[in-house]
Amino acid sequence: MPNILHGKNVVLGVTGSIAAYKAADLTSRLVQAGARVNVILTASAAKLVTPMTFAGLTHRQVVTDLFEPTSEMSMDHVALAQKADIVIVAPCTANTVAKIAGGRADDALTATLLATKAAVLVAPAGDANMFNNPAVQANLQTLRDRGVTVVGPASGRLASGLVGQGRLVDPALIVGFARQLLGRSGDYAGRRVIVTAGGTQEAIDPVRVITNRSSGKMGYALAEAARDRGADVTLVTAPTALDDPAGIETIQVGSADEMRDAVLPLCENADLLVMPAAISDFRPANTADQKLKKSAQNGLTLELVQNEDWLPDAAGPRLVKVAFAAETEDLEANALKKLGVKGAKLIVANDVSGGAVFGSDKNAVTIFSRDSEPERLPEMDKFDVAERILDRSLPYLSS
C-alpha cells in the first residue's frame, strides 16, 4: 500500500500570520510524500511570503486572487474545492477562523472552504491573548462542531515576546494529522490497535539502567501505518529519541513491568496487539536507592533476575497478537518456538547479529505463522515492513 498522501490533491491555504514562513516547510513535506499541492495565499499572507516560493516547491501555479485572470479559479471558483481530497489551512489566523465560522467567501481561500466536501484541517497561529479571546475560542468550537479538525496551537515563545499558547504546531504533526484524516475510511477503520515500541529500561540505581539498542522506529512505523489505514491506535513506548506521532494516543513507560501494566488492560477492547518493543529479559535483583559510587579497588557485580514473559497473558475477546523475535542464530527454529509459547498468530523475526538494524530506517524480516509458509521480505523501509505486517494480520481479525 503506497503512502496515503501519494497522488492526493491537497489544497494548502496560507494566511497572514508571522508563522506563514513555516508553510514552505509544510509544502515541501507534502510534495515529498507524493501529494499534488495547490497553494492559496491570502492577500495578507502574500505580504509575508511570496507566491514564487510556493510555485517553486509545488511546480504549480499559486492562487492569490479569486478573480485572477490566469487562475483556474477564474473559470470556476469551486474548481480546487471539487478536486481536493483535503484542505489544510496553516497557519490560520483568528480573522480567517472567524470568516470560516461565519460562512464568508470573500477570497479564494474562503470560497474554496465553503464549496469543498473534502476533509478540512485548520492549524491556528496567533498571539496568546488573541487566541485565548472568548470570540476566537467560540469560533474554533464552531469549526469543530462542523467536523473541521483543529490542530494546535502549541505553547512557547511568540513573536510578540509573550510566552503562551499560539505557536503554529510543527509541520510534521500537521502532515501526520492529514494522513490520519485521509485514511479514516481505510481497511482498519473501526479497529483498535495496540503497538509497543522501544527498549525497556531496568533501573540499577537512580541514574543507571540496563537497556538494549532498540530505537523504537519499527513500532512507531507500525503505529503510523495502522493510523493511516483508519485504526484507532494506542502506542505504548519505552524511552526513544522519537517524537510522539500525530493522531495516536501515546503512553510513555520505562520498565518491562510498566509496559505490562499499560498494555494488558488495553487488550480487553483491542482487535490487534503488535509487539515490536524490545522488552528486557533481565532486571537487577535489587535497585539501589542512591547512586552507586565508583571504587578504584572494586568493580561492580550485579545479580540479575529474569523478567516475566507476559505476552501469553495478553487477552481479549477478539484480540489477535503479533509477536517479534530478534535473533542472532537459528532464526527459524527460535521464531517458531516463540510463536507457540506466546499464543500469537504471527511472529516477525529478524537477524540482528550484525547490529545494523538498530537505529536504521530499514529492516529485513521473515514472517512466520502456523498456517502458511514463511514469508521472507527483502530489506525495505520499516514503514513498508509495517504495511506488510498489517496486510498479513487483517485476515485474522474478526468481522
N, C-alpha and C positions, 0 to 999 in steps of 0.2 A: 504494500500500500504506500503510495507516494506521500510526501509531506502534505498535510491538509491544506496548506496555503498555495501549493503548486497549481498554477493555472487559474486561481481565483481572481475575480475582479474586485479590487479594493479601492474604494473612494476614501481618500485621506483629506479631511478638512483641517486647515491650519488657520487659527485665529490670532488676533493681535495681542498675545501675551509675550512678555520678555523671554519666556521659555520656547518661543517659536523656533529658535535655532536647533532645539533638540529634535524637532520634527524631521530634520535632514537625516539624523541617525536612524530614526524610526523608518523613514522611507527606504533607506539603504537595507535595513534588516528585512523588510517586507519583500523588496526586489530580490535579495539574495535567496529568500525562501521560495522564489518562483512565482510570486504574485504579480499580476498586472495592476500597477498602481496609477490611478488618476488623482492628481492633487488639485484641490481647490483652495486658493488663497483668498481670504477676505481682504478688503481694502486696507485695513489696519495691519494685517499680517504682512502684506506686500511692502510696507514701510520698514519692516524689521528684517525680513528675509526675501531674497529676490526670486522671481519665478525661474530665472536661469538655473539656480541651484537645483531645484526640483526637476526641471526639464533634463538637466544633465544626469541626474540619478535615475530617472524613470524612462528616459528616451521617449517621453510622451509630452504632448502639449499640456501646459498648466493653465487652468481656468482661473481667471481673476475677475471676470465681469459677466453678469447674467446675459448681457446683450453684446458680448464680444463678437465682432463680425466673423472672425476665423474659427470660432469655437463651435464644437458640435452642439453646445448648449443654445446657440443662437437659432439652430434649426428646430430643436425640441428641448425645452428646458427640463424635461424629465429623462433625457437620454441616459445620463450617467446613473440616475436613480434606478432605471429599469435594468441596466446591465449589472449593477452592483450585487455582489454576494455579501458584502459587509461594508458599512460606512463607519469610519473612525474619525472622531474629532479630537485632535490632540496637537497642541493644547487647546482647551476650550475655555474661553473667558466667561466671566459672570454675565456679561452682556449677551453673549451667544447662548448661554444656558437659558437666559430669560426669553430670548427670541424663540428658541426651540419649544420651551414650555408654553409660550403664548401662541404657537402655531403660525408665526410670521414667516414670510417667504420673500424678503426684500433684497436678497442677494443670491448668488449662485449656490452657496452652501446651504442656506436655509431652505431654498426651493427644492434642492436635492433631498434634504432630510424629510421635508413634508411629503414628497412624492414617492419615496422609496418604501418597499416592503421588505427590504433586507434587514438583517440584524444591525443594530446601531450600538456603538461603543463610544462613550464620552469620557475623556480624561481631563478633568478640570485643572486649572492652574490660576493662581492669583494671590494677592496679599492675604495674610492670615485673617485680618479683621474683615476684609471683604468677603472671604469665603465663609466665615462664621456668621455673616449677617443673616438674620432670620428669613429675609426675602430670597436670598440665594439658596439657603437650605430648603426652603419650601419648593423652589423651582426644581432643585435636584430630586426631591422626593416625587414631584410630579413626573419627572422623566422615568424614575424607577417604576412608578405605578403603571406607566405605559409600556414597560418592557425594555426600556433602554438600560444597558449595562453601564454603570458609573464606576470608574476605576480611579481611586485616589480621591484627593491629592495626598502626597506624602508630607511628612513633617521635616523641618530643617531650617537652615538659614535662607531667608528670602531676599529678593533683590532690594527691597525697601530697607533691609538691615534688621528687620524683625526676625525672630525665631518662632516658628509655629507651623501650622498646617496650611499648605498652599503650594508646595512644590509639585511640579509635574512628576508623576511616577516614572521610573526607569523605562526607557523604550522596550527593553527586553520583556518586562512584565506586560506591557500593552500588547506585544506580539503574542505572548502566552495566552492572554485572555481572548484575543482574536481567534486563536486556534481553538480554544475551548468552545467559543460560540459557533464557529464553522463546523465543528464536529459533533454538535449536540444531538444530531439525528443519526449518528453512526451505529455500527453493529453492536456496540457495547452500551447503547443508550438504555437507561433503566437498571444497569448493573452496578453493584457496589464492589469495588476492587480495593484490596489492601496490598500495598507493596512495602517491603522493608529495604533498607539501604545502609551502606556504610559499614565500618568496622567498629564493633562494640569495644568499650574500654573498661578494664577491670583495675580498680584502684590498688596501688601498693601503699601509698601514703597520700596526704592531701595534695601533692604536686606531681606524683609519678603514677603512670598507668602501664598496664600491659595491653597492647592492642595488636593490630595487624595492618597490612598495607592496602586494604580496600579503600578506593577513592569515593565509592558511592555512585559512580557515574552510571553503572548498569541499572541500579534501582531507580535513579532519577529518570533515566531514559524510559524505563517501563512505566513509571507513573505518568509521564507526559504523553506517551503513546496511548495509554488507556484513556486519559483525559481527552485526547484528540479524537477518540472513537466514541465519545459520548458517555463514558463511565463516570460515576461518582467515586472519586479516588481519595483514599487516605494514604499518605506516605509516612511511615514510621522510620525515622532515620537516626542512626548514631552520628556522632560529630563528623562533618565533612567540610570541605572548603567551598561547597556549592551553595548558591542562593536558593531560597525556597521557591519552588516553581509556582507559576500563576495558576489560580483556579483549582488548587489542590490543598486539601487540609493536610498540614504538615505537623507531625508530632515529633519533637526532639527528645531523644533518650540518650543514656550513656552506656550502662552495662547491659549484659545479657538478661539479667533479671528485670531490668526496667523495660527492655524491649518486650519480653514475655508479658509483663503486666499491662503494657499498652496494646499489644496485638490480640491476645486471647479474647478479651471482651468484645472486640470488634468483629470477631469471626461469626458470632451468632447471627448477624444480619447481613453477612457478606456472601457474594457469589464466588469470588476468586481471591485467593491469597497467593501472592508470588513472593518468594523468599530469597532474593539475591544477597541480602545482608551477610556479611562475614561475622558470624556470631562466635565470640571467644569460646574455645573448647575448655579452657582452664582459667581459674582465677586464684589469686593468693588466698591461702587458708586464713590468713589474718591481715587486716588492713590497719596500718599504724595510724594513730590519732595525730601524731606530729611528724614533721618531715624527718626522714631517716638521715642521720649525719654521715658524711664520708669519713672513713677511717684510713689512715696511712698503713696500718698494720693488717687490717682485716678487709676481706671482700664482703659481699652481701649474698647470703643464701636465702632463697625464697622457697617456701613449701607451697606447692600448687595443688589445688583440688579440681576435680572435673565438674564443669557446669552441666546441668541437666539439659538434655535434648528435649525441648518442649514442643517441637513441631508436631509430633504424633498426637499431642493433646489438643491441638487447634481443631475445632469442630464447629459445625453449624448445620442446620437442616438442609442447606443447599450448597455448602462450601466445597469448592474444588481447590486442591492445593498443588502448587508447582514449586518444587524444591530445586536447590542448586548444589553442585558439588565442584569444588575447586581441588584438583588432584595434581600430584606430581608424578604418579606412577599408576599403572593398572587402571587406567581411566574407566574403561567399560565395566570391569568387574566391580570396582568400588561404587560406581554410579548405580548399577543395577541393585547392589546390596542396599544402598540407601533408599532407593525407590520403594522397596517393600517396607523397610523399617519406618519410614516417615509417613506412610499412607498417602503418598502423592500420586496424582495421575500422570504427571510428567516430572522428569528431572533433567535439568540443564547442566551439562558438565563441560568444564574446560580445563585444559592442561596449563597449569601456572608454573611449571618447573623452571621456565626461563625468566619469570618475573615481569616480562614485558607488558602483560595485560593490565597490571596495576597502574592506574592513572591514565591509561590510554583511552582514546575515543573509539577504539576498535576492539573487536573481540571475535574469536573463532570458537564455536561451541558445537557440541553434539547433544541432540535432544533425544532422550530415551523415554519409552512408555512401555506398558505391559502388552499392548495390543497392536504394535506395529514395529517395523524395523527402525533401527537408529537413524536419525536424520542428521547428517554431518554438514554443517554450514561452513562455507569458506569465511575467511576473515572479512568482516564488514563493519560498518559503523554500528555502535551499540544501539542506536535508535532503530536501525533496521533489524538487528537481532531481536529487539523488544517487539517489533511488529510481528515477527515470525512466531515468537512465543505466544503472543496473543491470538494469532491465527490458529495455532495448534490447540490452545486452551478453549476456544469458543465452542467447539462441538460438544465438550463435556458439560457445559453449563445448561442447567435446566431451562426449559422454555417458559 
